[in-house]
Amino acid sequence: MPIPAGGSPLPIIPGEVPVWAPSVDKVANHVPYMTVDVVTPGSQQYRNTFDHRTTPTGEQVRQLIDAAWPSVLAATGPIVEQVWPLAQSVAALRAAAAIVRAYPRDDGDLARAAALDARADADLARLITANADAGGGPQPAVPALLPVWSFPEPAPWGDSLL
């Protein structure tokens, strides 16, 4: 993983979404009560996804997912393919907790968000261990870059100009 200028050990998060990032449907599995159609009067059925008929919408949930997976990647370093399902689960739990916090429906939602975060914390610890055991994880630290000095060749007549 590249190291930012200045020798900081913080990883650079890639701009593209990794293949293990959770889908909107995976996140909806953690908070199905929030997938009720709010457009159709009297609708009480869970849609099991977020779309234009739910609050939050699918686009809003995608933004929260895009905010959740980088923290997982930053905590683990490069993730090997064997543990992608666990990484996806951790990111989905983080996104679900963010949804519950951002769109509370009742007084218990903050407790639900805390419970989702606690599950994500426990799974993240397992993910870090499993990823390291499978050969992933942080890369060895790169020594800080040192400046390279360049001076002109000395004059052939030496100190005669002094």
N, C-alpha and C positions, 0 to 999 in steps of 0.2 A: 504494500500500500504506500503510495507516495507521501512524503512528508512535506508540509507547507514550508515556505521560505521562513527562515528564522530558526529552524531546528525544532519547532514545536512538535511534541509527540502526538498531537491530535490528528486523526486521519482525515483525509479529504474524502467527503462523501460524493460518490458519483452522481451525475445529473440524471441518468436514466434509472427507471424503476427496476429493481431486481426481479427476477422471475419468481422468487419466493414471496414477494409482497402480497398481502392478502387482497382478495377481491371484496367488492361491496357485499356480496352474499355471505362470505365467510364472517365478516364483521357483524352482519345482521343476525347470524346464528347466536351471538352472545347477548344481543338485546332485541329479541323478537317482538317484545311489547311496543317497541318504537317504530315498527314497520306497518302499523295500522294505517289504512287509507284515510286521510284527513279531508279529502276532497268530496267524497261521496257521503252524504248525510246518513247517519245510522250504521255505517260500516264498522264492524267489529272484528273482521277477519285479519289475521296476520298475513302480510304479503311475503315475508321472509326475504325481503330485499328492500333497498332504498331506491326510490325513483321519484318522478315528479309529483306523485300522489302522496308522498310521505313527508313528514317533518322530522329530521332534516331530509333534504333531497339527495339523490344519488351523487350529484356533483359536490355538494357540501361534504358528504361522507368521503368521497374520493380525496378531497383536500385534507381531511383529517387523517386518512390513511397515508397520504404523502408526507404528512408531518410525523407519523408514528414510526415508519420503518427505518429512517436514518439513525434514530437513537439506538435501535437494536443493532444495527451494523456498527455503530461507533463503539458499543460496549463489547462486541464480540471480535471485531476485526473481520477479515475475509471469512465467509461462511462456506463450508464444504457442502456438497450436494446431499450427503446422507442426512444432514440435520435441517434441511430446508423446511420440512413440515413443522418442526418445532419453532423455527424462526418465524414462520408464517403465523403460527398460533400466538406467539408473543406479540407480534406487531398488531394482530387482530384484537387482542385483549387491550392493548394500549389505545388503539383507535376507538374501541367500544367505550372505554372509560372516558375518553375525551368527548365522545358524543353525549354520553349521559350527563357529563358535567356542563357541556355547552347548551344542551336542550333539556333541562330538568322538567319533569312532569309532576313530581310531588316532592314532599320533604325527604323521602327515603332515597332519592336518586344520588345524593352525595355519598351516602353509605354504600350504595351499589357501585358507584365509581371507585370508591376506596377498595371494595372487595375485588373488583376487576383488576385494579392496579396491584393488589397483593398477589393475586394469581399470576399476573404478568411478571412480577418480581421473582417469584419462586420458579417460574418456568425459565426466566432469563438466566438465573443461576445454573439451572440444569443445562440450558443451551450453551453457556460459556464452557462448562465442563465437557459436554459431549462434543462440541466443536473442536476444543483443544485435543481431546482424545483421538478425534478423527483426522488430525493434522492441520486444522485451520487455526484461526486466531491471529493475534497481532504478529506482524513481521518483526524481525530483529531491528532494533533501533539503528538508524543511520546516523553516523557521527555528524555533528553540525558542520556545515560548510565553512571553511576558513577563507579569508580574503587572499587573493593572489596578487602580489605586488609586482609591478613592472617598472623598471628604471631604464633610462637610455644607456647605451654603451658609454664608458668613460672616454673622454678625449684622449687621443694617443700622446699628446704632449704633457699629460698629467697635470701637475699643480702650477704650471708656469703662468696661468692666468690669475693666480692669487696675488 
